[in-house]
Structure formats: structure tokens, C-alpha cells
């Protein structure tokens, strides 16, 4: 199941035929929560009642412009915004992206390209929140609730440290596949990750002590020699 299809879209364009075509394109792609507006005023009226998960805006509107509308949207809620416009000048692209737009597509466009761009933005923006919705991990010897940073083993509740949580979150996002040492160090120490391989091993040992029945013979957090680690779910 594509969890992003339940996200709502705000479409703003002053061309009625194009607006209808966009609505049809996204409905065919599986999106059912779509709000349409042909003016700045209509868009603001929608935003007073419904907060969409993503907005697709035209730059030229009869009673305003998409750049001003972007600012209003960001003031209400920081959602991703994609510009779809006939204004393809480099200055306009730079202005739109500089104001916080996530992408800028120039008309005419291919419907498939537009849906791919939209899905990419949604995935980039909301993948972590979807993981949080599914953040209870059932392993062989325990259950982990990432949203609470807790490990449950029978009636015992064990707290995860911040570094342990970061490491487990990345392993969970890549369940059953190898996660390299570099990726794990970056998730825990970000830009200052160089030289932390030995410290990572200490954290892995502590995690195993919390999640494995026998930490010396792990079955859930396994080492892939020379490559990294894998979380078996």
C-alpha cells in the first residue's frame, strides 16, 4: 500500500480546464483528497478550513501571485509546495525556490513526470512520520516502541538513549537490509561522524543487551562482517 495516497493536495491555477485536468491526473494516481482554487482568494478561503499536505501553485493568478500565496501557506503551516507555471525564467525559479518551494515545473509538462515529482516530494517530507505511525517493532525477544524510545521485554520496560534510538531508527528504516557503519555513524553523530566506528560498536553492544535474549548470539541485530549491521524483523 502507498501510504502517501491519503495525503491531501491543494491545486491553485487560474485555467479551469488545466485545473480539472490536474485533478483528474492525481485522482487516477490514487489521490482522493484534492482541493481546487482558481484565485488567491479562493485558495485562502480553503486554507481557513482545510490544511493540505502539499500545494501545487501557479505563479500568475488574477488577484495575486503564487509567490505571495506561498508565503501565506508557510505562515499557516510548513507544507511542501510545488510551482507549476508557464513562467520559466531563471529568475522566477530562483525566487520560488528561494522562498521555500520544493520544486518548480514549467508548462507544458508530462503528467507522469508531475506525479513522479509530487510523490518524490511527499516521500521526502512524510516518510519519517509514516515510520513513526508504524514505530512498534516486534522482534524475537522484545517489542520496541520508537515513538517512546522504549524496549518492552515481558513486563520490563527499558529506555533507549538518544544514540541508541538514532541507530535503531535507521536500522528499522532499512529493515532486513545491510546498513553500513558509515550510515549508522552519520545517523548518530551527523557531520561529526568520522572516527566513531569503535564507539558505534559499544552502542550496538548496549542495544543488543536490551533487545536480545542472548546478546552474545544475536538473532535480531546481526553483524554482516566487513559491511555493517542488519535488523531482522
Backbone torsions as a table, in degrees:
resi	resn	phi	psi	omega
1	UNK	NA	135.5	174.8
2	UNK	-88.4	107.3	-174.2
3	UNK	-70.0	-14.4	-177.4
4	UNK	-80.4	-11.9	-177.5
5	UNK	-70.3	-15.0	177.2
6	UNK	-87.9	2.2	177.8
7	UNK	-75.8	146.8	-178.6
8	UNK	-96.2	146.9	-175.8
9	UNK	-122.0	134.1	170.2
10	UNK	-103.3	120.2	177.5
11	UNK	-106.7	126.3	179.5
12	UNK	-129.5	113.3	178.9
13	UNK	-156.3	142.1	-176.4
14	UNK	-87.4	2.3	176.4
15	UNK	-99.7	108.5	-175.9
16	UNK	-57.0	-41.1	-179.2
17	UNK	-65.7	-42.2	178.8
18	UNK	-66.7	-39.2	178.9
19	UNK	-60.4	-44.4	178.6
20	UNK	-65.5	-39.7	179.4
21	UNK	-64.3	-41.8	178.3
22	UNK	-62.2	-43.3	178.1
23	UNK	-59.7	-42.3	179.1
24	UNK	-65.1	-43.2	-180.0
25	UNK	-58.2	-47.6	-175.6
26	UNK	-74.3	-31.8	175.8
27	UNK	-67.2	-38.6	176.4
28	UNK	-64.5	-28.5	179.2
29	UNK	-83.2	-1.9	174.7
30	UNK	108.7	-0.2	179.5
31	UNK	-88.9	130.6	-177.6
32	UNK	-116.7	-14.3	-178.5
33	UNK	-102.5	89.1	-174.1
34	UNK	-126.9	128.9	175.3
35	UNK	-111.1	134.8	-177.1
36	UNK	-119.6	138.7	176.4
37	UNK	-143.6	144.9	-179.7
38	UNK	-110.2	-3.2	178.3
39	UNK	-138.7	164.7	175.1
40	UNK	-58.7	-44.2	-177.7
41	UNK	-63.1	-43.8	178.7
42	UNK	-62.5	-41.2	179.8
43	UNK	-62.6	-43.9	179.3
44	UNK	-65.0	-35.1	177.4
45	UNK	-63.7	-41.0	177.4
46	UNK	-63.5	-41.5	-175.9
47	UNK	-68.3	-19.8	176.8
48	UNK	-75.8	-17.6	-176.9
49	UNK	-114.7	-30.2	-175.9
50	UNK	-137.4	134.1	176.0
51	UNK	-105.8	108.3	-179.0
52	UNK	-72.7	167.8	177.9
53	UNK	-89.9	-19.0	177.6
54	UNK	-157.1	150.3	179.1
55	UNK	-126.6	140.8	173.9
56	UNK	-118.2	117.4	-170.0
57	UNK	-120.5	141.9	166.1
58	UNK	-85.2	149.9	178.8
59	UNK	-76.9	-45.3	-176.2
60	UNK	-90.3	116.5	177.9
61	UNK	-126.1	151.0	-174.9
62	UNK	-64.4	-25.3	-176.9
63	UNK	-124.6	24.8	-179.7
64	UNK	168.1	-156.2	177.7
65	UNK	-145.7	158.6	-176.7
66	UNK	-63.5	-30.4	-179.7
67	UNK	-65.8	-42.6	177.5
68	UNK	-66.9	-37.8	178.6
69	UNK	-65.5	-38.2	176.1
70	UNK	-57.5	-45.0	179.3
71	UNK	-61.2	-41.2	179.3
72	UNK	-65.1	-42.0	178.5
73	UNK	-61.4	-47.4	-178.3
74	UNK	-64.4	-29.4	177.9
75	UNK	-68.4	-34.3	-179.7
76	UNK	-80.3	-47.8	179.8
77	UNK	-160.6	140.8	-177.1
78	UNK	-83.6	80.7	177.7
79	UNK	-103.2	157.5	176.1
80	UNK	-67.8	146.0	-178.7
81	UNK	-133.3	135.3	177.2
82	UNK	-120.6	128.3	175.5
83	UNK	-90.0	133.2	176.1
84	UNK	-126.9	105.4	-168.1
85	UNK	-151.8	158.8	175.5
86	UNK	-81.4	-11.8	-179.5
87	UNK	-82.5	97.3	-174.5
88	UNK	-103.2	10.6	-179.9
89	UNK	-64.5	145.4	-177.7
90	UNK	-57.6	-36.8	-178.7
91	UNK	-63.0	-39.1	179.7
92	UNK	-67.6	-41.0	178.0
93	UNK	-61.3	-45.6	-179.1
94	UNK	-62.3	-41.9	179.3
95	UNK	-63.0	-47.9	-178.8
96	UNK	-61.5	-47.3	-179.8
97	UNK	-67.6	-34.8	179.0
98	UNK	-66.8	-28.6	178.6
99	UNK	-80.4	-8.0	176.5
100	UNK	116.1	8.4	176.0
101	UNK	-66.5	148.4	-178.3
102	UNK	-90.5	-22.5	179.1
103	UNK	-161.3	165.0	-175.1
104	UNK	-144.9	108.9	-177.1
105	UNK	-111.9	130.3	-177.4
106	UNK	-97.2	134.3	174.7
107	UNK	-73.0	147.9	-6.6
108	UNK	-73.9	159.0	-175.0
109	UNK	-136.3	161.1	173.4
110	UNK	-90.0	127.6	-179.4
111	UNK	-53.0	-40.7	-178.6
112	UNK	-64.9	-38.1	178.4
113	UNK	-63.9	-40.9	-179.1
114	UNK	-64.7	-44.9	-180.0
115	UNK	-66.0	-36.2	177.7
116	UNK	-65.0	-43.1	179.0
117	UNK	-63.4	-43.4	179.6
118	UNK	-62.1	-45.9	-179.8
119	UNK	-65.0	-35.0	177.9
120	UNK	-64.0	-43.9	178.8
121	UNK	-63.7	-44.1	179.4
122	UNK	-61.7	-43.1	179.9
123	UNK	-63.1	-44.2	-179.3
124	UNK	-64.7	-36.3	-175.0
125	UNK	-82.4	-39.4	-167.9
126	UNK	-114.4	2.8	-177.0
127	UNK	-62.5	-37.5	-179.8
128	UNK	-67.3	-38.8	-179.9
129	UNK	-68.0	-34.0	177.1
130	UNK	-68.4	-38.0	175.1
131	UNK	-61.2	-39.3	179.6
132	UNK	-64.5	-34.3	176.6
133	UNK	-64.5	-26.4	-178.1
134	UNK	-114.1	38.2	-167.6
135	UNK	-86.6	3.3	176.0
136	UNK	-90.5	117.3	-176.1
137	UNK	-108.5	122.3	177.3
138	UNK	-96.7	114.7	179.1
139	UNK	-111.4	177.6	-174.6
140	UNK	-60.2	-40.0	-173.8
141	UNK	-113.1	-1.8	-175.1
142	UNK	-163.3	177.2	171.8
143	UNK	-125.5	134.2	179.7
144	UNK	-111.8	130.9	173.3
145	UNK	-110.6	100.6	-177.2
146	UNK	-66.6	-30.1	-179.5
147	UNK	-65.1	-25.0	178.9
148	UNK	-110.1	-3.3	-176.8
149	UNK	55.6	47.2	-176.9
150	UNK	-128.1	146.9	172.5
151	UNK	-114.4	128.0	179.3
152	UNK	-109.2	120.1	176.3
153	UNK	-124.9	97.5	-172.7
154	UNK	66.4	-122.8	178.7
155	UNK	-93.9	-3.2	-178.4
156	UNK	-86.5	134.6	176.1
157	UNK	-115.9	124.0	-176.6
158	UNK	-117.2	130.2	-178.0
159	UNK	-84.3	140.3	174.3
160	UNK	-91.6	144.2	173.1
161	UNK	-77.7	170.2	-179.6
162	UNK	-61.3	-42.8	-179.7
163	UNK	-67.9	-41.4	177.8
164	UNK	-62.1	-39.6	179.3
165	UNK	-64.6	-44.1	179.7
166	UNK	-62.2	-42.4	-179.5
167	UNK	-66.2	-46.7	-179.7
168	UNK	-66.0	-35.5	179.6
169	UNK	-62.4	-43.9	178.9
170	UNK	-67.2	-41.1	177.7
171	UNK	-62.1	-38.9	179.8
172	UNK	-68.1	-41.0	177.7
173	UNK	-60.2	-24.7	-179.7
174	UNK	-119.4	41.1	-176.0
175	UNK	-51.4	137.3	175.2
176	UNK	67.2	11.1	173.5
177	UNK	-125.1	160.6	-177.0
178	UNK	-75.1	131.7	172.9
179	UNK	-112.5	125.0	-173.8
180	UNK	-73.0	162.6	177.7
181	UNK	-61.3	-41.0	-179.6
182	UNK	-61.3	-43.4	-179.7
183	UNK	-62.8	-41.8	-179.2
184	UNK	-68.0	-40.0	177.7
185	UNK	-63.9	-41.5	179.5
186	UNK	-64.5	-36.7	-179.5
187	UNK	-67.6	-31.7	-176.3
188	UNK	-92.1	-35.9	-175.1
189	UNK	-119.2	2.0	175.7
190	UNK	53.6	-129.1	-173.2
191	UNK	-67.0	-21.6	-177.6
192	UNK	-98.5	45.2	-170.6
193	UNK	-95.0	-10.0	-175.6
194	UNK	-66.1	132.3	174.4
195	UNK	85.1	12.2	-177.3
196	UNK	-99.5	12.7	-176.3
197	UNK	-58.5	-43.5	-179.5
198	UNK	-67.4	-38.5	176.7
199	UNK	-65.4	-37.5	176.9
200	UNK	-58.8	-42.6	180.0
201	UNK	-60.4	-36.1	177.7
202	UNK	-65.0	-44.1	179.1
203	UNK	-64.7	-39.2	177.7
204	UNK	-60.9	-42.1	179.2
205	UNK	-62.9	-42.5	179.3
206	UNK	-65.5	-39.0	177.3
207	UNK	-62.6	-44.7	179.6
208	UNK	-61.3	-36.3	178.0
209	UNK	-63.9	-25.5	-179.1
210	UNK	-91.1	-30.1	-171.4
211	UNK	-111.8	-14.3	-176.1
212	UNK	-102.6	146.0	173.4
213	UNK	-67.6	-41.5	176.7
214	UNK	-128.6	95.6	-176.2
215	UNK	-57.7	-24.7	179.8
216	UNK	-77.6	-16.5	177.9
217	UNK	-132.7	68.1	-172.6
218	UNK	-66.4	143.0	176.6
219	UNK	-118.7	-14.6	-179.0
220	UNK	-104.2	-43.3	177.3
221	UNK	-111.4	94.9	-170.5
222	UNK	-105.9	149.4	176.8
223	UNK	-86.5	134.7	171.6
224	UNK	-109.2	101.9	-168.6
225	UNK	-52.9	127.7	176.7
226	UNK	80.8	-5.8	-176.2
227	UNK	-121.4	-51.1	-177.1
228	UNK	163.1	-136.8	-176.8
229	UNK	-135.6	160.2	178.1
230	UNK	-137.3	134.5	174.4
231	UNK	-95.9	118.2	-177.9
232	UNK	-92.6	115.2	-178.3
233	UNK	-118.6	NA	NA
